[in-house]
Amino acid sequence: MITDRWQKSSYCQEGDACVHISADPDGVHLTDSDPARTVVTVTPAAFLALLDHLKSL
């Protein structure tokens, strides 16, 4: 499922508030810098819809 290929957001500031992303054929995995490392997994289509929405703001 989740790979070891986490990528940090280019909008990440110095400190603890960072979003990390990892993708594989089954989905896009999102987490933040929280020590609990809670992972949210969405379909690639849902992630693209989220990006399109955020770009429209």
All heavy atoms as TSV, in Angstrom:
chain	resi	resn	atom	element	x	y	z
A	1	MET	N	N	0.828	-1.198	0.000
A	1	MET	CA	C	0.000	0.000	0.000
A	1	MET	C	C	0.864	1.250	0.000
A	1	MET	O	O	1.175	1.783	-1.039
A	1	MET	CB	C	-0.943	-0.008	1.199
A	1	MET	CG	C	-1.808	1.240	1.255
A	1	MET	SD	S	-2.990	1.222	2.620
A	1	MET	CE	C	-2.156	2.290	3.728
A	2	ILE	N	N	1.285	1.721	1.151
A	2	ILE	CA	C	2.013	2.976	1.226
A	2	ILE	C	C	3.496	2.715	1.004
A	2	ILE	O	O	4.073	1.832	1.608
A	2	ILE	CB	C	1.776	3.663	2.589
A	2	ILE	CG1	C	0.284	3.945	2.741
A	2	ILE	CG2	C	2.585	4.928	2.702
A	2	ILE	CD1	C	-0.108	4.433	4.095
A	3	THR	N	N	4.072	3.518	0.149
A	3	THR	CA	C	5.489	3.361	-0.147
A	3	THR	C	C	6.316	4.194	0.822
A	3	THR	O	O	5.793	4.965	1.618
A	3	THR	CB	C	5.777	3.831	-1.586
A	3	THR	OG1	O	5.609	5.244	-1.646
A	3	THR	CG2	C	4.866	3.152	-2.584
A	4	ASP	N	N	7.595	4.062	0.720
A	4	ASP	CA	C	8.508	4.889	1.506
A	4	ASP	C	C	8.881	6.163	0.750
A	4	ASP	O	O	9.803	6.859	1.129
A	4	ASP	CB	C	9.777	4.099	1.846
A	4	ASP	CG	C	9.505	2.997	2.843
A	4	ASP	OD1	O	8.595	3.169	3.670
A	4	ASP	OD2	O	10.199	1.979	2.791
A	5	ARG	N	N	8.182	6.464	-0.294
A	5	ARG	CA	C	8.507	7.620	-1.144
A	5	ARG	C	C	7.641	8.827	-0.797
A	5	ARG	O	O	6.905	9.344	-1.621
A	5	ARG	CB	C	8.333	7.262	-2.612
A	5	ARG	CG	C	9.257	6.158	-3.037
A	5	ARG	CD	C	9.075	5.842	-4.483
A	5	ARG	NE	N	9.778	4.612	-4.787
A	5	ARG	CZ	C	9.824	4.080	-5.973
A	5	ARG	NH1	N	9.191	4.633	-6.969
A	5	ARG	NH2	N	10.477	2.966	-6.172
A	6	TRP	N	N	7.710	9.273	0.437
A	6	TRP	CA	C	6.945	10.446	0.859
A	6	TRP	C	C	7.626	11.691	0.329
A	6	TRP	O	O	8.844	11.824	0.380
A	6	TRP	CB	C	6.861	10.510	2.382
A	6	TRP	CG	C	5.960	9.458	2.944
A	6	TRP	CD1	C	6.335	8.285	3.504
A	6	TRP	CD2	C	4.538	9.484	2.982
A	6	TRP	NE1	N	5.230	7.572	3.900
A	6	TRP	CE2	C	4.106	8.289	3.588
A	6	TRP	CE3	C	3.574	10.399	2.568
A	6	TRP	CZ2	C	2.774	7.981	3.794
A	6	TRP	CZ3	C	2.243	10.095	2.772
A	6	TRP	CH2	C	1.845	8.903	3.372
A	7	GLN	N	N	6.832	12.608	-0.176
A	7	GLN	CA	C	7.329	13.859	-0.719
A	7	GLN	C	C	6.725	14.990	0.099
A	7	GLN	O	O	5.522	15.018	0.342
A	7	GLN	CB	C	6.904	13.961	-2.183
A	7	GLN	CG	C	7.601	14.997	-2.960
A	7	GLN	CD	C	7.233	14.880	-4.434
A	7	GLN	OE1	O	6.346	14.114	-4.827
A	7	GLN	NE2	N	7.901	15.642	-5.251
A	8	LYS	N	N	7.548	15.936	0.523
A	8	LYS	CA	C	7.079	17.056	1.327
A	8	LYS	C	C	6.552	18.160	0.408
A	8	LYS	O	O	7.113	18.426	-0.654
A	8	LYS	CB	C	8.221	17.581	2.192
A	8	LYS	CG	C	7.810	18.646	3.162
A	8	LYS	CD	C	8.829	18.934	4.244
A	8	LYS	CE	C	10.212	19.169	3.770
A	8	LYS	NZ	N	11.110	19.655	4.820
A	9	SER	N	N	5.471	18.804	0.820
A	9	SER	CA	C	4.877	19.891	0.048
A	9	SER	C	C	5.885	21.002	-0.207
A	9	SER	O	O	6.675	21.357	0.666
A	9	SER	CB	C	3.676	20.468	0.807
A	9	SER	OG	O	3.257	21.676	0.216
A	10	SER	N	N	5.828	21.575	-1.394
A	10	SER	CA	C	6.711	22.704	-1.712
A	10	SER	C	C	6.297	23.960	-0.964
A	10	SER	O	O	7.048	24.925	-0.905
A	10	SER	CB	C	6.709	22.967	-3.218
A	10	SER	OG	O	5.405	23.291	-3.650
A	11	TYR	N	N	5.105	23.973	-0.382
A	11	TYR	CA	C	4.625	25.116	0.390
A	11	TYR	C	C	4.938	24.979	1.880
A	11	TYR	O	O	4.493	25.775	2.689
A	11	TYR	CB	C	3.115	25.307	0.206
A	11	TYR	CG	C	2.766	25.823	-1.159
A	11	TYR	CD1	C	2.355	24.948	-2.160
A	11	TYR	CD2	C	2.864	27.167	-1.459
A	11	TYR	CE1	C	2.046	25.414	-3.423
A	11	TYR	CE2	C	2.561	27.643	-2.718
A	11	TYR	CZ	C	2.151	26.763	-3.691
A	11	TYR	OH	O	1.854	27.226	-4.943
A	12	CYS	N	N	5.697	23.985	2.241
A	12	CYS	CA	C	6.006	23.729	3.643
A	12	CYS	C	C	6.922	24.813	4.198
A	12	CYS	O	O	7.956	25.118	3.615
A	12	CYS	CB	C	6.661	22.362	3.770
A	12	CYS	SG	S	7.022	21.914	5.456
A	13	GLN	N	N	6.531	25.357	5.317
A	13	GLN	CA	C	7.353	26.324	6.035
A	13	GLN	C	C	8.346	25.562	6.902
A	13	GLN	O	O	8.205	24.378	7.131
A	13	GLN	CB	C	6.475	27.204	6.922
A	13	GLN	CG	C	5.372	27.922	6.200
A	13	GLN	CD	C	5.859	29.184	5.531
A	13	GLN	OE1	O	6.787	29.813	5.988
A	13	GLN	NE2	N	5.221	29.563	4.445
A	14	GLU	N	N	9.313	26.259	7.447
A	14	GLU	CA	C	10.194	25.645	8.435
A	14	GLU	C	C	9.355	25.325	9.668
A	14	GLU	O	O	8.500	26.105	10.061
A	14	GLU	CB	C	11.332	26.591	8.805
A	14	GLU	CG	C	12.303	26.848	7.677
A	14	GLU	CD	C	13.031	25.589	7.239
A	14	GLU	OE1	O	13.373	24.763	8.098
A	14	GLU	OE2	O	13.233	25.435	6.030
A	15	GLY	N	N	9.562	24.194	10.257
A	15	GLY	CA	C	8.796	23.824	11.439
A	15	GLY	C	C	8.010	22.558	11.236
A	15	GLY	O	O	8.346	21.725	10.394
A	16	ASP	N	N	6.918	22.442	11.989
A	16	ASP	CA	C	6.184	21.186	12.034
A	16	ASP	C	C	4.970	21.100	11.127
A	16	ASP	O	O	4.352	20.059	11.035
A	16	ASP	CB	C	5.723	20.922	13.473
A	16	ASP	CG	C	6.902	20.684	14.401
A	16	ASP	OD1	O	7.935	20.194	13.903
A	16	ASP	OD2	O	6.784	20.976	15.593
A	17	ALA	N	N	4.561	22.169	10.492
A	17	ALA	CA	C	3.314	22.170	9.725
A	17	ALA	C	C	3.575	21.836	8.259
A	17	ALA	O	O	3.572	22.702	7.401
A	17	ALA	CB	C	2.621	23.519	9.849
A	18	CYS	N	N	3.790	20.571	7.976
A	18	CYS	CA	C	4.077	20.141	6.609
A	18	CYS	C	C	3.115	19.046	6.174
A	18	CYS	O	O	2.730	18.199	6.962
A	18	CYS	CB	C	5.502	19.597	6.512
A	18	CYS	SG	S	6.750	20.828	6.812
A	19	VAL	N	N	2.763	19.062	4.904
A	19	VAL	CA	C	1.941	18.013	4.314
A	19	VAL	C	C	2.871	17.129	3.495
A	19	VAL	O	O	3.734	17.612	2.775
A	19	VAL	CB	C	0.836	18.611	3.420
A	19	VAL	CG1	C	0.087	17.517	2.679
A	19	VAL	CG2	C	-0.106	19.450	4.249
A	20	HIS	N	N	2.682	15.821	3.614
A	20	HIS	CA	C	3.482	14.853	2.876
A	20	HIS	C	C	2.543	14.021	2.018
A	20	HIS	O	O	1.414	13.734	2.406
A	20	HIS	CB	C	4.241	13.938	3.844
A	20	HIS	CG	C	5.134	14.684	4.773
A	20	HIS	ND1	N	6.452	14.908	4.515
A	20	HIS	CD2	C	4.874	15.282	5.962
A	20	HIS	CE1	C	6.988	15.589	5.504
A	20	HIS	NE2	N	6.042	15.828	6.405
A	21	ILE	N	N	3.028	13.621	0.841
A	21	ILE	CA	C	2.208	12.861	-0.100
A	21	ILE	C	C	3.006	11.675	-0.630
A	21	ILE	O	O	4.219	11.757	-0.805
A	21	ILE	CB	C	1.726	13.765	-1.254
A	21	ILE	CG1	C	0.768	13.027	-2.169
A	21	ILE	CG2	C	2.891	14.340	-2.020
A	21	ILE	CD1	C	0.105	13.911	-3.203
A	22	SER	N	N	2.313	10.596	-0.864
A	22	SER	CA	C	2.888	9.414	-1.492
A	22	SER	C	C	1.798	8.835	-2.391
A	22	SER	O	O	0.635	8.820	-2.028
A	22	SER	CB	C	3.305	8.399	-0.422
A	22	SER	OG	O	3.823	7.244	-1.024
A	23	ALA	N	N	2.198	8.354	-3.555
A	23	ALA	CA	C	1.205	7.804	-4.483
A	23	ALA	C	C	1.646	6.427	-4.958
A	23	ALA	O	O	2.837	6.144	-5.076
A	23	ALA	CB	C	1.019	8.733	-5.671
A	24	ASP	N	N	0.675	5.590	-5.203
A	24	ASP	CA	C	0.900	4.293	-5.814
A	24	ASP	C	C	-0.308	4.005	-6.699
A	24	ASP	O	O	-1.232	4.817	-6.756
A	24	ASP	CB	C	1.162	3.207	-4.761
A	24	ASP	CG	C	0.007	2.986	-3.806
A	24	ASP	OD1	O	-1.165	3.177	-4.204
A	24	ASP	OD2	O	0.256	2.610	-2.659
A	25	PRO	N	N	-0.333	2.913	-7.421
A	25	PRO	CA	C	-1.457	2.642	-8.328
A	25	PRO	C	C	-2.821	2.586	-7.639
A	25	PRO	O	O	-3.839	2.822	-8.272
A	25	PRO	CB	C	-1.107	1.286	-8.941
A	25	PRO	CG	C	0.378	1.189	-8.845
A	25	PRO	CD	C	0.740	1.909	-7.566
A	26	ASP	N	N	-2.844	2.295	-6.344
A	26	ASP	CA	C	-4.120	2.164	-5.640
A	26	ASP	C	C	-4.653	3.468	-5.082
A	26	ASP	O	O	-5.833	3.556	-4.749
A	26	ASP	CB	C	-3.987	1.155	-4.503
A	26	ASP	CG	C	-3.658	-0.234	-5.024
A	26	ASP	OD1	O	-4.201	-0.610	-6.077
A	26	ASP	OD2	O	-2.850	-0.917	-4.381
A	27	GLY	N	N	-3.812	4.474	-4.923
A	27	GLY	CA	C	-4.309	5.709	-4.343
A	27	GLY	C	C	-3.231	6.731	-4.060
A	27	GLY	O	O	-2.052	6.498	-4.284
A	28	VAL	N	N	-3.697	7.863	-3.554
A	28	VAL	CA	C	-2.828	8.954	-3.141
A	28	VAL	C	C	-2.944	9.032	-1.628
A	28	VAL	O	O	-4.049	9.094	-1.085
A	28	VAL	CB	C	-3.242	10.283	-3.804
A	28	VAL	CG1	C	-2.347	11.416	-3.341
A	28	VAL	CG2	C	-3.197	10.163	-5.321
A	29	HIS	N	N	-1.816	9.022	-0.950
A	29	HIS	CA	C	-1.774	8.986	0.504
A	29	HIS	C	C	-1.274	10.335	1.012
A	29	HIS	O	O	-0.255	10.834	0.526
A	29	HIS	CB	C	-0.863	7.859	0.987
A	29	HIS	CG	C	-1.072	6.582	0.237
A	29	HIS	ND1	N	-2.178	5.779	0.454
A	29	HIS	CD2	C	-0.363	6.000	-0.739
A	29	HIS	CE1	C	-2.099	4.731	-0.356
A	29	HIS	NE2	N	-1.004	4.850	-1.086
A	30	LEU	N	N	-1.992	10.910	1.964
A	30	LEU	CA	C	-1.649	12.220	2.518
A	30	LEU	C	C	-1.477	12.111	4.019
A	30	LEU	O	O	-2.238	11.416	4.691
A	30	LEU	CB	C	-2.765	13.224	2.220
A	30	LEU	CG	C	-3.129	13.395	0.750
A	30	LEU	CD1	C	-4.491	14.037	0.616
A	30	LEU	CD2	C	-2.081	14.221	0.057
A	31	THR	N	N	-0.495	12.823	4.542
A	31	THR	CA	C	-0.295	12.902	5.981
A	31	THR	C	C	0.348	14.247	6.290
A	31	THR	O	O	0.761	14.972	5.382
A	31	THR	CB	C	0.562	11.723	6.502
A	31	THR	OG1	O	0.529	11.715	7.925
A	31	THR	CG2	C	1.994	11.798	6.020
A	32	ASP	N	N	0.418	14.579	7.556
A	32	ASP	CA	C	1.116	15.798	7.951
A	32	ASP	C	C	2.266	15.421	8.865
A	32	ASP	O	O	2.582	14.250	9.029
A	32	ASP	CB	C	0.171	16.805	8.594
A	32	ASP	CG	C	-0.454	16.316	9.881
A	32	ASP	OD1	O	-0.050	15.260	10.380
A	32	ASP	OD2	O	-1.355	16.986	10.383
A	33	SER	N	N	2.891	16.398	9.457
A	33	SER	CA	C	4.053	16.140	10.300
A	33	SER	C	C	3.694	15.679	11.702
A	33	SER	O	O	4.564	15.556	12.551
A	33	SER	CB	C	4.914	17.404	10.373
A	33	SER	OG	O	5.387	17.724	9.092
A	34	ASP	N	N	2.429	15.419	11.944
A	34	ASP	CA	C	1.973	14.932	13.242
A	34	ASP	C	C	2.695	13.624	13.576
A	34	ASP	O	O	2.769	12.730	12.738
A	34	ASP	CB	C	0.458	14.708	13.177
A	34	ASP	CG	C	-0.144	14.168	14.457
A	34	ASP	OD1	O	0.568	14.095	15.477
A	34	ASP	OD2	O	-1.329	13.817	14.425
A	35	PRO	N	N	3.229	13.518	14.791
A	35	PRO	CA	C	3.930	12.280	15.144
A	35	PRO	C	C	3.080	11.013	15.013
A	35	PRO	O	O	3.618	9.938	14.807
A	35	PRO	CB	C	4.319	12.505	16.609
A	35	PRO	CG	C	4.335	13.969	16.787
A	35	PRO	CD	C	3.285	14.507	15.841
A	36	ALA	N	N	1.762	11.138	15.106
A	36	ALA	CA	C	0.891	9.965	14.957
A	36	ALA	C	C	0.883	9.443	13.529
A	36	ALA	O	O	0.540	8.303	13.278
A	36	ALA	CB	C	-0.532	10.305	15.396
A	37	ARG	N	N	1.241	10.302	12.565
A	37	ARG	CA	C	1.289	9.937	11.148
A	37	ARG	C	C	-0.015	9.307	10.664
A	37	ARG	O	O	-0.028	8.271	9.993
A	37	ARG	CB	C	2.453	9.008	10.848
A	37	ARG	CG	C	3.832	9.629	10.929
A	37	ARG	CD	C	4.035	10.644	9.881
A	37	ARG	NE	N	4.649	10.086	8.690
A	37	ARG	CZ	C	5.295	10.831	7.835
A	37	ARG	NH1	N	5.439	12.101	8.032
A	37	ARG	NH2	N	5.792	10.304	6.763
A	38	THR	N	N	-1.124	9.959	10.988
A	38	THR	CA	C	-2.403	9.520	10.464
A	38	THR	C	C	-2.376	9.701	8.952
A	38	THR	O	O	-2.002	10.755	8.454
A	38	THR	CB	C	-3.549	10.338	11.079
A	38	THR	OG1	O	-3.507	10.167	12.488
A	38	THR	CG2	C	-4.887	9.906	10.535
A	39	VAL	N	N	-2.780	8.692	8.209
A	39	VAL	CA	C	-2.721	8.726	6.752
A	39	VAL	C	C	-4.140	8.699	6.190
A	39	VAL	O	O	-4.954	7.871	6.578
A	39	VAL	CB	C	-1.913	7.530	6.199
A	39	VAL	CG1	C	-1.927	7.523	4.680
A	39	VAL	CG2	C	-0.486	7.566	6.732
A	40	VAL	N	N	-4.405	9.628	5.269
A	40	VAL	CA	C	-5.673	9.656	4.541
A	40	VAL	C	C	-5.363	9.179	3.121
A	40	VAL	O	O	-4.443	9.688	2.481
A	40	VAL	CB	C	-6.263	11.083	4.510
A	40	VAL	CG1	C	-7.498	11.136	3.642
A	40	VAL	CG2	C	-6.556	11.559	5.913
A	41	THR	N	N	-6.123	8.219	2.639
A	41	THR	CA	C	-5.922	7.694	1.290
A	41	THR	C	C	-7.155	7.978	0.449
A	41	THR	O	O	-8.280	7.731	0.888
A	41	THR	CB	C	-5.659	6.174	1.330
A	41	THR	OG1	O	-4.498	5.925	2.126
A	41	THR	CG2	C	-5.431	5.620	-0.066
A	42	VAL	N	N	-6.924	8.543	-0.744
A	42	VAL	CA	C	-8.008	8.863	-1.670
A	42	VAL	C	C	-7.653	8.303	-3.047
A	42	VAL	O	O	-6.505	7.983	-3.321
A	42	VAL	CB	C	-8.248	10.396	-1.758
A	42	VAL	CG1	C	-8.683	10.953	-0.418
A	42	VAL	CG2	C	-7.015	11.126	-2.251
A	43	THR	N	N	-8.655	8.214	-3.896
A	43	THR	CA	C	-8.396	7.772	-5.267
A	43	THR	C	C	-7.657	8.875	-6.015
A	43	THR	O	O	-7.759	10.060	-5.668
A	43	THR	CB	C	-9.698	7.463	-6.019
A	43	THR	OG1	O	-10.441	8.680	-6.160
A	43	THR	CG2	C	-10.520	6.398	-5.309
A	44	PRO	N	N	-6.922	8.518	-7.062
A	44	PRO	CA	C	-6.271	9.549	-7.866
A	44	PRO	C	C	-7.276	10.570	-8.418
A	44	PRO	O	O	-6.990	11.774	-8.459
A	44	PRO	CB	C	-5.588	8.763	-8.981
A	44	PRO	CG	C	-5.299	7.433	-8.357
A	44	PRO	CD	C	-6.500	7.171	-7.469
A	45	ALA	N	N	-8.459	10.122	-8.811
A	45	ALA	CA	C	-9.475	11.038	-9.344
A	45	ALA	C	C	-9.934	12.029	-8.274
A	45	ALA	O	O	-10.109	13.222	-8.556
A	45	ALA	CB	C	-10.669	10.256	-9.881
A	46	ALA	N	N	-10.133	11.559	-7.058
A	46	ALA	CA	C	-10.547	12.454	-5.976
A	46	ALA	C	C	-9.450	13.462	-5.664
A	46	ALA	O	O	-9.727	14.643	-5.411
A	46	ALA	CB	C	-10.894	11.650	-4.732
A	47	PHE	N	N	-8.194	13.044	-5.701
A	47	PHE	CA	C	-7.093	13.958	-5.436
A	47	PHE	C	C	-7.007	15.026	-6.522
A	47	PHE	O	O	-6.820	16.206	-6.235
A	47	PHE	CB	C	-5.778	13.187	-5.316
A	47	PHE	CG	C	-4.625	14.064	-4.942
A	47	PHE	CD1	C	-4.548	14.633	-3.681
A	47	PHE	CD2	C	-3.618	14.326	-5.847
A	47	PHE	CE1	C	-3.480	15.442	-3.326
A	47	PHE	CE2	C	-2.554	15.134	-5.500
A	47	PHE	CZ	C	-2.479	15.693	-4.242
A	48	LEU	N	N	-7.165	14.624	-7.774
A	48	LEU	CA	C	-7.146	15.606	-8.869
A	48	LEU	C	C	-8.306	16.592	-8.746
A	48	LEU	O	O	-8.151	17.785	-9.013
A	48	LEU	CB	C	-7.175	14.903	-10.223
A	48	LEU	CG	C	-5.889	14.181	-10.600
A	48	LEU	CD1	C	-6.083	13.403	-11.898
A	48	LEU	CD2	C	-4.742	15.151	-10.719
A	49	ALA	N	N	-9.475	16.114	-8.331
A	49	ALA	CA	C	-10.615	17.012	-8.125
A	49	ALA	C	C	-10.308	18.015	-7.013
A	49	ALA	O	O	-10.645	19.200	-7.134
A	49	ALA	CB	C	-11.873	16.208	-7.792
A	50	LEU	N	N	-9.661	17.566	-5.951
A	50	LEU	CA	C	-9.267	18.465	-4.872
A	50	LEU	C	C	-8.295	19.515	-5.379
A	50	LEU	O	O	-8.462	20.714	-5.102
A	50	LEU	CB	C	-8.638	17.681	-3.717
A	50	LEU	CG	C	-8.014	18.523	-2.603
A	50	LEU	CD1	C	-9.076	19.339	-1.882
A	50	LEU	CD2	C	-7.232	17.656	-1.649
A	51	LEU	N	N	-7.292	19.109	-6.127
A	51	LEU	CA	C	-6.332	20.073	-6.670
A	51	LEU	C	C	-7.008	21.079	-7.590
A	51	LEU	O	O	-6.722	22.279	-7.521
A	51	LEU	CB	C	-5.216	19.345	-7.417
A	51	LEU	CG	C	-4.252	18.526	-6.575
A	51	LEU	CD1	C	-3.203	17.867	-7.464
A	51	LEU	CD2	C	-3.593	19.374	-5.504
A	52	ASP	N	N	-7.895	20.604	-8.460
A	52	ASP	CA	C	-8.613	21.526	-9.346
A	52	ASP	C	C	-9.429	22.535	-8.554
A	52	ASP	O	O	-9.451	23.724	-8.873
A	52	ASP	CB	C	-9.543	20.749	-10.295
A	52	ASP	CG	C	-8.787	20.021	-11.378
A	52	ASP	OD1	O	-7.611	20.359	-11.634
A	52	ASP	OD2	O	-9.374	19.093	-11.978
A	53	HIS	N	N	-10.084	22.086	-7.502
A	53	HIS	CA	C	-10.878	22.978	-6.665
A	53	HIS	C	C	-9.972	24.013	-5.992
A	53	HIS	O	O	-10.300	25.213	-5.978
A	53	HIS	CB	C	-11.663	22.197	-5.636
A	53	HIS	CG	C	-12.402	23.079	-4.685
A	53	HIS	ND1	N	-13.533	23.779	-5.058
A	53	HIS	CD2	C	-12.159	23.405	-3.388
A	53	HIS	CE1	C	-13.951	24.502	-4.028
A	53	HIS	NE2	N	-13.138	24.275	-2.991
A	54	LEU	N	N	-8.870	23.577	-5.427
A	54	LEU	CA	C	-7.973	24.506	-4.741
A	54	LEU	C	C	-7.377	25.535	-5.710
A	54	LEU	O	O	-7.209	26.702	-5.345
A	54	LEU	CB	C	-6.854	23.734	-4.034
A	54	LEU	CG	C	-7.308	22.875	-2.855
A	54	LEU	CD1	C	-6.155	22.031	-2.341
A	54	LEU	CD2	C	-7.911	23.736	-1.745
A	55	LYS	N	N	-7.078	25.125	-6.912
A	55	LYS	CA	C	-6.548	26.057	-7.911
A	55	LYS	C	C	-7.576	27.091	-8.324
A	55	LYS	O	O	-7.228	28.184	-8.740
A	55	LYS	CB	C	-6.056	25.293	-9.143
A	55	LYS	CG	C	-4.800	24.504	-8.880
A	55	LYS	CD	C	-4.418	23.706	-10.127
A	55	LYS	CE	C	-3.247	22.816	-9.866
A	55	LYS	NZ	N	-2.900	22.020	-11.059
A	56	SER	N	N	-8.851	26.753	-8.206
A	56	SER	CA	C	-9.907	27.685	-8.626
A	56	SER	C	C	-10.203	28.749	-7.571
A	56	SER	O	O	-10.925	29.701	-7.850
A	56	SER	CB	C	-11.194	26.918	-8.946
A	56	SER	OG	O	-11.809	26.442	-7.746
A	57	LEU	N	N	-9.694	28.595	-6.379
A	57	LEU	CA	C	-9.948	29.556	-5.300
A	57	LEU	C	C	-9.166	30.836	-5.451
A	57	LEU	O	O	-8.177	30.955	-6.001
A	57	LEU	CB	C	-9.631	28.930	-3.930
A	57	LEU	CG	C	-10.451	27.693	-3.580
A	57	LEU	CD1	C	-9.999	27.135	-2.238
A	57	LEU	CD2	C	-11.927	28.022	-3.509
